[in-house]
Structure formats: structure tokens, C-alpha cells
Amino acid sequence: MTMIDCKIPLKIVSFNEDFEVLESPVCSPNENPIIMPVGTKYVVELHPDANIKKGDDLYLPDDDDEYVM
């Protein structure tokens, strides 16, 4: 994964198949290629100040869950 043509820094969060955070480095624009850790199944780009760290879990609601905004 690369940050070519990206104008802002981003936190690149990698998750395993159990939605557990494997790594969450902040990457700068035009940085060298980013190597995802072994076991990465999903990747999300977040604001660099996002409070997420290795070992955190991602919760995805079920289809039956009610959404409130």
C-alpha cells in the first residue's frame, strides 16, 4: 500500500479476520510503501489522531441492530 498522491497524513489501521487491530501507524504523504502485517484481512484509513491501537476490536453491528444518528 502506498500514499502516492495523498495530500494529508492518515492512520492506516489493519485488522485480522476477527476484526482485531494488528497495527495502526500514521503515514505521511508520499511515504514509501507500507507493508501490512501478516494476517491482515481489512484496512481502514482514519484521521491521524484517531484513538485506536493494537489489540482494539472493531464492532460491526448486526443487520438486526437499530441505527441511531
N, CA, C and O of each residue as an XYZ file, in Angstrom:
276
protein
N       0.854     -1.169      0.000
C       0.000      0.000      0.000
C       0.899      1.230      0.000
O       1.901      1.276      0.712
N       0.533      2.226     -0.803
C       1.327      3.450     -0.856
C       0.438      4.668     -0.622
O      -0.786      4.593     -0.722
N       1.081      5.788     -0.309
C       0.372      7.039     -0.065
C       0.647      8.039     -1.201
O       0.575      9.249     -0.989
N       0.959      7.540     -2.395
C       1.248      8.407     -3.534
C       0.014      9.243     -3.851
O      -1.105      8.732     -3.867
N       0.227     10.526     -4.103
C      -0.819     11.500     -4.434
C      -1.750     11.814     -3.272
O      -2.720     12.550     -3.455
N      -1.494     11.293     -2.109
C      -2.280     11.644     -0.928
C      -1.704     12.943     -0.361
O      -0.488     13.073     -0.221
N      -2.549     13.878     -0.043
C      -2.098     15.207      0.408
C      -2.074     15.362      1.928
O      -1.532     16.339      2.444
N      -2.658     14.402      2.646
C      -2.749     14.523      4.102
C      -2.232     13.246      4.775
O      -2.275     12.172      4.174
N      -1.745     13.354      6.014
C      -1.366     12.137      6.733
C      -2.613     11.361      7.149
O      -3.659     11.950      7.421
N      -2.493     10.049      7.197
C      -3.607      9.186      7.595
C      -3.105      8.084      8.512
O      -1.955      7.657      8.413
N      -3.968      7.630      9.401
C      -3.677      6.449     10.209
C      -4.212      5.260      9.423
O      -5.401      5.202      9.110
N      -3.337      4.315      9.106
C      -3.707      3.131      8.332
C      -3.871      1.978      9.319
O      -2.890      1.476      9.869
N      -5.117      1.563      9.537
C      -5.413      0.551     10.546
C      -5.659     -0.791      9.856
O      -6.525     -0.901      8.989
N      -4.892     -1.804     10.248
C      -5.078     -3.141      9.675
C      -5.751     -4.039     10.709
O      -5.415     -4.009     11.893
N      -6.709     -4.839     10.236
C      -7.480     -5.746     11.088
C      -7.309     -7.180     10.600
O      -7.112     -7.424      9.409
N      -7.386     -8.126     11.535
C      -7.383     -9.537     11.153
C      -8.822     -9.991     10.913
O      -9.745     -9.178     10.964
N      -9.019    -11.281     10.652
C     -10.361    -11.794     10.338
C     -11.326    -11.704     11.513
O     -12.539    -11.793     11.327
N     -10.790    -11.526     12.738
C     -11.636    -11.367     13.921
C     -11.882     -9.896     14.254
O     -12.398     -9.581     15.326
N     -11.513     -8.992     13.336
C     -11.675     -7.542     13.493
C     -10.858     -6.978     14.654
O     -11.263     -5.999     15.280
N      -9.723     -7.586     14.939
C      -8.811     -7.086     15.958
C      -7.719     -6.274     15.268
O      -7.197     -6.689     14.233
N      -7.368     -5.110     15.839
C      -6.348     -4.249     15.255
C      -4.981     -4.928     15.360
O      -4.552     -5.331     16.441
N      -4.310     -5.045     14.213
C      -2.964     -5.605     14.188
C      -1.912     -4.506     14.273
O      -0.872     -4.672     14.910
N      -2.200     -3.378     13.621
C      -1.248     -2.280     13.558
C      -1.995     -1.017     13.167
O      -3.015     -1.087     12.481
N      -1.494      0.154     13.602
C      -2.165      1.407     13.236
C      -1.171      2.564     13.122
O      -1.261      3.532     13.876
N      -0.226      2.471     12.186
C       0.752      3.559     12.037
C       0.135      4.785     11.360
O      -0.803      4.672     10.571
N       0.681      5.952     11.684
C       0.313      7.176     10.978
C       1.295      7.314      9.824
O       2.509      7.282     10.024
N       0.765      7.466      8.618
C       1.596      7.530      7.419
C       1.497      8.911      6.794
O       0.426      9.514      6.745
N       2.622      9.392      6.324
C       2.703     10.720      5.729
C       2.536     10.648      4.218
O       2.766      9.604      3.608
N       2.129     11.778      3.611
C       2.006     11.816      2.157
C       3.323     11.419      1.474
O       4.409     11.762      1.943
N       3.205     10.703      0.378
C       4.342     10.265     -0.442
C       5.342      9.410      0.321
O       6.515      9.355     -0.050
N       4.904      8.751      1.369
C       5.766      7.856      2.134
C       6.031      6.586      1.327
O       5.243      6.215      0.457
N       7.133      5.935      1.624
C       7.457      4.671      0.968
C       6.328      3.670      1.190
O       5.507      3.846      2.090
N       6.287      2.614      0.366
C       5.213      1.619      0.525
C       5.084      1.103      1.956
O       6.074      0.899      2.659
N       3.843      0.902      2.359
C       3.530      0.408      3.697
C       3.295     -1.094      3.584
O       2.506     -1.544      2.753
N       3.972     -1.855      4.407
C       3.809     -3.304      4.398
C       2.845     -3.685      5.513
O       3.100     -3.422      6.688
N       1.741     -4.304      5.132
C       0.741     -4.729      6.107
C       1.225     -5.979      6.838
O       1.887     -6.828      6.242
N       0.899     -6.095      8.125
C       1.326     -7.264      8.887
C       0.664     -8.554      8.367
O      -0.410     -8.522      7.766
N       1.321     -9.657      8.613
C       0.762    -10.963      8.251
C      -0.575    -11.129      8.959
O      -0.695    -10.804     10.141
N      -1.561    -11.621      8.263
C      -2.883    -11.834      8.852
C      -3.852    -10.698      8.592
O      -5.002    -10.757      9.028
N      -3.405     -9.651      7.878
C      -4.297     -8.529      7.584
C      -5.393     -8.977      6.628
O      -5.121     -9.546      5.571
N      -6.625     -8.714      7.013
C      -7.782     -9.055      6.175
C      -8.518     -7.788      5.724
O      -9.083     -7.751      4.631
N      -8.507     -6.740      6.579
C      -9.202     -5.497      6.289
C      -8.294     -4.317      6.624
O      -7.446     -4.408      7.512
N      -8.480     -3.200      5.900
C      -7.707     -1.979      6.152
C      -8.661     -0.792      6.118
O      -9.532     -0.703      5.252
N      -8.484      0.123      7.081
C      -9.297      1.338      7.147
C      -8.347      2.522      7.295
O      -7.363      2.447      8.030
N      -8.643      3.607      6.600
C      -7.870      4.840      6.732
C      -8.645      5.796      7.637
O      -9.825      6.058      7.406
N      -7.975      6.314      8.665
C      -8.616      7.202      9.632
C      -7.819      8.486      9.806
O      -6.688      8.603      9.334
N      -8.426      9.442     10.491
C      -7.733     10.672     10.881
C      -6.525     10.268     11.717
O      -6.629      9.334     12.512
N      -5.382     10.936     11.568
C      -4.174     10.539     12.300
C      -4.306     10.597     13.826
O      -3.550      9.930     14.533
N      -5.259     11.390     14.343
C      -5.443     11.488     15.791
C      -6.438     10.469     16.341
O      -6.738     10.480     17.535
N      -6.951      9.590     15.481
C      -7.926      8.589     15.932
C      -7.330      7.752     17.064
O      -6.190      7.293     16.984
N      -8.116      7.565     18.106
C      -7.649      6.834     19.298
C      -7.907      5.342     19.103
O      -8.881      4.792     19.617
N      -7.024      4.706     18.357
C      -7.131      3.270     18.112
C      -5.727      2.692     18.171
O      -4.771      3.301     17.693
N      -5.616      1.517     18.758
C      -4.281      0.932     18.953
C      -4.322     -0.577     18.780
O      -5.390     -1.186     18.729
N      -3.152     -1.157     18.693
C      -3.020     -2.599     18.530
C      -3.789     -3.319     19.642
O      -3.673     -2.975     20.818
N      -4.577     -4.326     19.246
C      -5.349     -5.098     20.209
C      -6.792     -4.648     20.356
O      -7.621     -5.396     20.874
N      -7.110     -3.420     19.903
C      -8.501     -2.961     19.941
C      -9.338     -3.813     19.002
O      -8.808     -4.431     18.079
N     -10.646     -3.847     19.235
C     -11.570     -4.588     18.384
C     -12.495     -3.628     17.659
O     -12.880     -2.592     18.201
N     -12.849     -3.979     16.427
C     -13.820     -3.230     15.645
C     -15.170     -3.896     15.821
O     -15.293     -5.110     15.655
N     -16.181     -3.114     16.155
C     -17.535     -3.640     16.310
C     -18.352     -3.259     15.083
O     -18.496     -2.077     14.770
N     -18.879     -4.247     14.397
C     -19.782     -4.019     13.286
C     -21.158     -4.503     13.701
O     -21.318     -5.675     14.042
N     -22.161     -3.624     13.681
C     -23.498     -4.027     14.125
C     -24.098     -5.087     13.205
O     -23.797     -5.143     12.013
N     -24.942     -5.914     13.781
C     -25.675     -6.909     13.006
C     -26.764     -6.210     12.203
O     -27.100     -5.058     12.479
N     -27.310     -6.897     11.219
C     -28.397     -6.342     10.430
C     -29.620     -6.017     11.292
O     -30.411     -5.139     10.947
N     -29.770     -6.722     12.409
C     -30.929     -6.503     13.287
C     -30.762     -5.314     14.236
O     -31.734     -4.867     14.847
N     -29.525     -4.798     14.363
C     -29.286     -3.668     15.261
C     -29.947     -2.400     14.728
O     -30.009     -2.170     13.520
N     -30.440     -1.579     15.665
C     -31.076     -0.322     15.282
C     -30.010      0.750     15.160
O     -29.128      0.854     16.012
N     -30.084      1.542     14.113
C     -29.131      2.624     13.898
C     -29.737      3.926     14.396
O     -30.888      4.239     14.093
N     -28.966      4.677     15.153
C     -29.412      5.957     15.674
C     -28.383      7.004     15.301
O     -27.183      6.807     15.495
N     -28.854      8.116     14.767
C     -27.928      9.193     14.388
C     -28.259     10.436     15.160
O     -27.600     11.462     14.992
